[in-house]
Amino acid sequence: TVASVTATFLFRMFSSGKMEKRDRKWLALVSSFVLPGLGQLYNRELPKAIAVWVVLVAAILLTRPEFALAVPQYAVIAAGAVALAAYVFNVYDAYSNGGRR
Protein backbone atom coordinates (compact mmCIF):
# COMPACT_ATOMS: atom_id res chain seq x y z
CA THR A 1 0.00 0.00 0.00
CA VAL A 2 0.98 3.64 -0.26
CA ALA A 3 1.31 3.97 3.52
CA SER A 4 3.76 1.08 3.79
CA VAL A 5 5.87 2.34 0.89
CA THR A 6 5.96 5.82 2.45
CA ALA A 7 6.84 4.42 5.88
CA THR A 8 9.61 2.27 4.40
CA PHE A 9 10.99 5.25 2.47
CA LEU A 10 10.97 7.53 5.54
CA PHE A 11 12.52 4.82 7.74
CA ARG A 12 15.32 4.22 5.23
CA MET A 13 15.91 7.95 4.93
CA PHE A 14 16.19 8.62 8.66
CA SER A 15 17.92 5.41 9.73
CA SER A 16 20.99 6.03 7.58
CA GLY A 17 21.98 9.09 9.63
CA LYS A 18 22.56 11.30 6.62
CA MET A 19 20.17 12.27 3.89
CA GLU A 20 21.06 12.57 0.26
CA LYS A 21 19.91 15.49 -1.82
CA ARG A 22 17.33 13.25 -3.50
CA ASP A 23 15.91 12.20 -0.12
CA ARG A 24 15.58 15.80 1.07
CA LYS A 25 13.63 16.63 -2.08
CA TRP A 26 11.20 13.79 -1.50
CA LEU A 27 10.76 14.63 2.17
CA ALA A 28 9.90 18.21 1.23
CA LEU A 29 7.45 16.96 -1.41
CA VAL A 30 5.69 14.57 0.97
CA SER A 31 5.54 17.26 3.66
CA SER A 32 3.90 19.75 1.30
CA PHE A 33 1.54 17.12 -0.06
CA VAL A 34 0.29 16.33 3.45
CA LEU A 35 0.17 19.91 4.77
CA PRO A 36 0.55 22.81 2.32
CA GLY A 37 3.46 25.04 3.30
CA LEU A 38 5.21 22.42 5.44
CA GLY A 39 7.69 21.61 2.68
CA GLN A 40 8.55 25.29 2.38
CA LEU A 41 9.14 25.42 6.15
CA TYR A 42 11.36 22.35 5.84
CA ASN A 43 13.29 24.15 3.09
CA ARG A 44 13.58 27.21 5.38
CA GLU A 45 11.43 29.41 3.14
CA LEU A 46 9.09 31.04 5.66
CA PRO A 47 7.79 33.82 3.36
CA LYS A 48 6.72 31.25 0.75
CA ALA A 49 5.02 29.11 3.40
CA ILE A 50 3.07 32.11 4.68
CA ALA A 51 2.10 33.11 1.13
CA VAL A 52 0.83 29.59 0.40
CA TRP A 53 -1.24 29.60 3.60
CA VAL A 54 -2.73 33.04 2.91
CA VAL A 55 -3.68 32.17 -0.68
CA LEU A 56 -5.16 28.79 0.26
CA VAL A 57 -7.13 30.13 3.24
CA ALA A 58 -8.51 33.04 1.21
CA ALA A 59 -9.47 30.78 -1.69
CA ILE A 60 -11.07 28.21 0.60
CA LEU A 61 -13.04 30.90 2.43
CA LEU A 62 -14.38 32.22 -0.87
CA THR A 63 -15.64 28.77 -1.82
CA ARG A 64 -17.57 28.30 1.45
CA PRO A 65 -21.36 28.47 1.05
CA GLU A 66 -21.69 31.50 3.34
CA PHE A 67 -19.36 33.55 1.13
CA ALA A 68 -20.26 31.89 -2.15
CA LEU A 69 -23.80 33.29 -1.96
CA ALA A 70 -22.47 36.84 -1.67
CA VAL A 71 -20.19 36.76 -4.73
CA PRO A 72 -20.81 35.82 -8.37
CA GLN A 73 -20.46 32.17 -9.31
CA TYR A 74 -17.47 32.78 -11.58
CA ALA A 75 -15.58 34.24 -8.59
CA VAL A 76 -16.19 31.04 -6.62
CA ILE A 77 -14.95 28.94 -9.54
CA ALA A 78 -11.91 31.20 -9.91
CA ALA A 79 -11.17 30.90 -6.18
CA GLY A 80 -11.28 27.11 -6.46
CA ALA A 81 -8.93 27.23 -9.44
CA VAL A 82 -6.54 29.51 -7.52
CA ALA A 83 -6.61 27.13 -4.54
CA LEU A 84 -5.80 24.18 -6.79
CA ALA A 85 -3.01 26.09 -8.54
CA ALA A 86 -1.53 27.19 -5.19
CA TYR A 87 -1.58 23.61 -3.92
CA VAL A 88 0.14 22.28 -7.05
CA PHE A 89 2.72 25.11 -6.91
CA ASN A 90 3.28 24.36 -3.23
CA VAL A 91 4.13 20.71 -3.89
CA TYR A 92 6.26 21.44 -6.97
CA ASP A 93 8.17 24.25 -5.27
CA ALA A 94 8.91 22.15 -2.19
CA TYR A 95 10.32 19.36 -4.38
CA SER A 96 12.31 21.63 -6.69
CA ASN A 97 13.94 23.51 -3.77
CA GLY A 98 14.32 20.48 -1.49
CA GLY A 99 17.94 19.76 -2.31
CA ARG A 100 19.21 23.30 -1.86
CA ARG A 101 19.45 23.42 1.91
N, C-alpha and C positions, 0 to 999 in steps of 0.2 A: 504494500500500500504506500501511498504518498507519505504518510506519517512515519512509517518505518524507514523509508529511504532518507527522509529529512533527518530523523534522529541519528541514523548511521553516519550520515554526512557530517552533522554537527559534532558527534562524538569523535570521529576521526580527526576533525579539524582541531578540536580543543585538546585531545589527548596527546598529540604530537609535541606540544609545548611551543611550537612556533608555527605561524600561519604563513602560507605562501600568498603571493599577490592574488592569485586566482581564488583562493579560499576567502580572502577579505572581500573580494568583489561579490562572491556568492552570499556571504553573510550579510552584507549591506543590502543586496537584492531581497533576500528572504525577510529581513527586518522591515524593509519598506513595503513589501507585499502584505505582511501581517498588520502593520500599523503605519499608515502614511506618515512620513517625516522621520521615522526612527532610523532609517538608513542614512539620512542626511546627518542626524545627530551622531551616529556611529562614525561617519566620515568627517566629523567636526565642522559641519557647515550649518551652524545655528540659524543664520538669516534665511537660508533656503528652507529649513525645516519649519520655521515660523511662517514663511510665505505659503508653503504647502498647506499648513493647518488653516490659515486665514482664508485661502481660496476655497478649500474643501468645506469648511464650516459655512461660509457665506453661500456657496452653491447649494449645499444641503438644506440650509434654512429656506432658501428661495423655492425649493421643490416641496416643502412641507405644505400640507393642505391649507393650513391657516394663512400662509403667505401666498400660496398659489392662487387663491381666490381673489386676492387684491391686485394681482399683476396680470398682464395679458398672457395667454397660453404660450406664445412663442418665447416669452422671457423665461418661462419655466423650462421649456425644452432646451433653450440656450444654456440655462444654469446647469441642467443635467449634463449637457455636452461638455461644459467647462469642468465640471466635477470629474467626469471620466477622463478628460484630457490631462487634468492635474494629477490624477492618480497614475496614469500611464507614464507621464513625465517623471513623477516621483520615483517610480520603480526603475525606469531607465537611467535616470540621473544617479541614483544610489549605486547601481551596478557600474556605470561608466566611470564614476569617481572613486569606487571602492578600493582600488589598488594604489591610490596616490598618497595615502597617509603613512 
